[in-house]
Amino acid sequence: MPSEPLSRRRAEFLRSPPPTKDAAILRFSGLPDGLDVYNCTPPFPWRGGRALFGRVEPHANWADSWTALFAETAPDEFALVPEFRWLEIEDPFLAVFGDEWILGGTRVKKAAGAVCGFRCDFYRGRGPLGLSHFASGPDDMKDLRLVPLPDGRAGLFTRPRGPEVVARYGSESVIGWTVLSSPGALGPDAAARAEILPDVFGPGEWGGCNQCVPLPDGRIGVAAHLCHEGERASNGKAMQHYCNAAFVLDPATGRATPPRLVATRGTYGGEIVPKEPHLADCAFTSGLVRRPDGLWDLYSGLCDSAEGRVTLLFDPFDPIS
């Protein structure tokens, strides 16, 4: 397990946070009133500008979600792309393998209006328009992530969670890693072969991978989230302290550096109405974008109702910076 519990590391981080600048809350247009956009992908190049996929959801409802496409119209401002056919998935994530785009997200299963399960669904195509479903992950597993490897294969991060994980590891979830011959080999059986990365979470903690960034040296930078519960919120539920984190994995050895905290909800500033009071400290990592000046822009869902951006004045993949 980690040398220190996440609650202590988070407290130390809040006392002495690393330097950042230009924090902003993203603005979205083209949607009916009452809809939130959050837990987006980081922006990506498209049609001479940039775009992102975002989770769209009524503020008063949870898991009544769709994924829509938005094009950047100004710094930190995005407008709905009407020709994109909304997908019934939440928390979208994107990986690009050459000229093939792979979009994934969590499909929630419902019965009689109540959530009864979920899985990751994956769509592929030559760009953000015209994507077609091609694979699904195991039932009741979120946060699967694909990443291209230099030899043409595909890396896969998994996120087992449940009573068996708690009994074996003590943490609420773990992160697994495996290598596939290609993205087309993705499926429940492939995810089941993943080897668990040790010492990521302590007792009662959870989290997962959000975005994979191939680094120049062949390693993989991972933008992740780490979580623990805290005091009771005004609605009687335990506070969910979600933190942005990063680590580096060497695909040649399957070994990862210890995750480091890089931001929390407070890093982004701004006034946000959380979906529920116990989500007021939630920063669910979207991912990182390398800027022309060499710095990194970090994007994150906030409070289950908004999306934020901040510029890091340090390298998130350098554990000693």
SVG drawing of the C-alpha trace seen along z (x, -y; Angstrom):
<svg xmlns="http://www.w3.org/2000/svg" viewBox="-40 -33 53 47">
<polyline fill="none" stroke="black" stroke-width="0.4" points="0.0,0.0 1.2,-3.6 3.5,-4.9 0.9,-7.5 -2.9,-7.4 -4.5,-9.6 -6.2,-11.7 -2.8,-12.8 -1.3,-13.3 -4.2,-15.5 -3.9,-17.5 -0.2,-18.1 -1.0,-19.0 -3.6,-21.6 -1.0,-23.2 1.6,-23.5 0.1,-23.1 2.4,-23.2 2.3,-26.3 -0.4,-26.8 -1.9,-29.7 -4.9,-30.7 -7.5,-28.6 -10.9,-28.7 -14.3,-27.1 -15.3,-26.1 -18.4,-27.6 -20.7,-25.6 -23.3,-26.9 -26.0,-25.4 -27.7,-23.3 -31.2,-23.8 -31.2,-25.3 -30.8,-23.0 -28.1,-20.8 -24.6,-20.5 -21.5,-19.5 -18.7,-17.8 -16.2,-14.9 -15.1,-15.7 -12.2,-14.5 -9.4,-17.0 -9.6,-19.1 -8.2,-17.6 -7.4,-19.0 -10.3,-19.0 -11.3,-20.9 -8.5,-23.4 -9.4,-24.1 -10.1,-22.1 -13.1,-20.1 -13.9,-17.9 -16.5,-15.3 -18.5,-16.0 -21.0,-14.3 -24.3,-16.1 -26.8,-15.6 -29.7,-17.4 -28.4,-19.1 -31.1,-17.4 -30.5,-13.9 -27.6,-11.5 -26.8,-8.8 -29.3,-10.3 -26.3,-11.0 -25.3,-11.4 -22.0,-12.2 -22.0,-15.2 -19.4,-16.9 -18.4,-20.5 -16.1,-22.7 -13.9,-25.5 -15.1,-29.0 -12.9,-31.0 -10.5,-30.3 -12.3,-28.0 -15.6,-28.3 -17.2,-25.5 -20.3,-25.2 -22.4,-22.1 -21.7,-20.4 -25.2,-19.6 -24.3,-17.0 -22.8,-14.7 -25.2,-11.9 -25.3,-11.9 -24.2,-8.6 -25.8,-7.1 -22.5,-6.9 -21.0,-9.0 -17.5,-10.2 -16.1,-9.9 -12.5,-9.2 -10.5,-9.2 -7.6,-7.3 -6.1,-7.7 -4.4,-4.8 -2.9,-6.2 -6.0,-7.4 -8.4,-5.5 -10.3,-7.2 -11.6,-5.2 -14.1,-6.8 -15.2,-5.0 -17.5,-5.8 -19.6,-4.2 -23.0,-2.8 -25.3,-2.7 -27.8,0.1 -31.2,-0.6 -34.2,1.4 -37.5,-0.3 -35.7,-3.6 -32.9,-2.5 -29.2,-1.9 -28.6,1.9 -25.1,2.1 -22.7,0.5 -19.9,1.3 -17.5,-0.5 -18.6,-0.7 -16.1,-1.5 -16.7,-3.1 -14.3,-3.4 -14.1,-5.5 -11.9,-7.9 -12.9,-10.9 -15.4,-12.1 -18.3,-11.8 -19.6,-8.4 -18.3,-6.3 -19.6,-2.8 -19.7,-0.5 -17.2,2.3 -16.4,3.6 -17.5,3.6 -15.6,4.3 -16.6,6.5 -19.9,5.8 -19.6,3.4 -16.1,2.1 -15.5,-1.6 -12.3,-3.4 -10.9,-1.0 -8.4,-3.0 -6.6,-2.1 -3.2,-3.6 -1.2,-3.0 2.2,-1.4 5.3,-2.1 5.3,1.5 1.7,1.2 0.0,3.1 -2.4,1.6 -2.0,1.1 -5.1,1.5 -5.6,0.2 -8.4,1.8 -10.2,0.9 -11.6,3.9 -13.8,2.9 -16.1,4.7 -16.2,6.9 -13.6,9.3 -11.1,6.5 -11.7,5.1 -11.2,8.5 -7.9,9.2 -6.4,5.7 -8.1,3.6 -8.8,0.8 -12.1,0.1 -10.5,0.5 -7.3,1.4 -5.7,0.7 -4.6,3.4 -2.4,3.4 -2.2,5.7 -1.1,5.5 -3.4,6.4 -2.3,7.3 -4.6,4.5 -7.6,2.4 -9.7,5.0 -8.7,7.6 -10.5,5.6 -13.2,7.4 -14.1,8.8 -11.6,11.7 -8.7,9.3 -9.5,7.1 -9.6,10.1 -5.9,10.9 -4.6,7.6 -1.9,7.7 -2.7,5.5 -0.4,2.5 0.7,2.7 0.6,-0.1 -1.6,-2.5 -4.4,-2.8 -4.6,-2.4 -7.4,-0.9 -10.8,-2.3 -9.4,-4.4 -10.3,-4.1 -9.6,-5.7 -8.6,-4.8 -7.0,-5.9 -8.5,-8.7 -6.1,-9.4 -3.0,-7.9 -0.2,-10.0 2.6,-8.3 5.8,-9.9 8.9,-10.5 10.9,-7.8 8.4,-5.1 6.8,-5.2 3.1,-6.1 2.1,-9.1 -1.2,-8.5 -3.6,-11.2 -5.7,-9.5 -8.0,-10.2 -7.5,-9.2 -10.4,-9.3 -11.3,-8.8 -14.3,-9.6 -14.4,-12.3 -16.7,-14.0 -20.5,-14.1 -21.9,-16.7 -25.1,-18.6 -27.1,-15.9 -25.8,-13.3 -23.6,-11.5 -19.8,-11.2 -17.8,-13.8 -16.2,-12.4 -12.7,-13.8 -11.7,-13.2 -8.2,-14.4 -6.3,-14.8 -3.2,-12.6 -0.5,-11.4 1.9,-8.5 4.2,-6.9 4.1,-3.3 6.9,-1.5 5.2,0.9 8.4,2.9 8.4,3.9 4.7,3.2 6.0,1.1 4.5,-2.2 5.8,-5.2 3.8,-6.1 0.9,-8.4 1.4,-12.1 -1.4,-14.5 -1.4,-17.4 -4.7,-19.3 -7.8,-19.3 -11.2,-21.0 -9.8,-24.2 -7.1,-24.5 -9.7,-25.6 -11.4,-28.3 -14.8,-29.6 -18.3,-29.2 -19.9,-25.9 -23.2,-24.4 -22.4,-20.7 -24.8,-18.1 -25.1,-17.1 -23.4,-18.6 -21.2,-15.6 -19.7,-16.1 -18.5,-19.7 -14.8,-18.5 -14.9,-16.3 -12.2,-16.7 -12.6,-13.8 -9.7,-14.0 -10.3,-14.5 -6.7,-14.7 -3.7,-16.8 -2.9,-18.7 0.7,-19.8 0.8,-23.5 3.1,-25.1 5.1,-26.7 5.9,-23.2 3.5,-23.6 0.6,-21.3 -3.1,-22.3 -5.0,-20.0 -8.7,-19.5 -11.1,-18.1 -14.7,-17.5 -15.7,-19.4 -18.5,-18.7 -20.3,-16.5 -21.7,-19.6 -18.9,-21.6 -15.5,-21.3 -12.4,-23.2 -9.0,-23.9 -5.7,-25.0 -2.1,-25.4 0.5,-23.5 3.8,-25.2 5.5,-21.9 5.7,-18.5 3.0,-16.2 4.9,-13.2 8.1,-14.1 7.6,-12.8 10.5,-14.9 9.6,-18.3"/>
</svg>
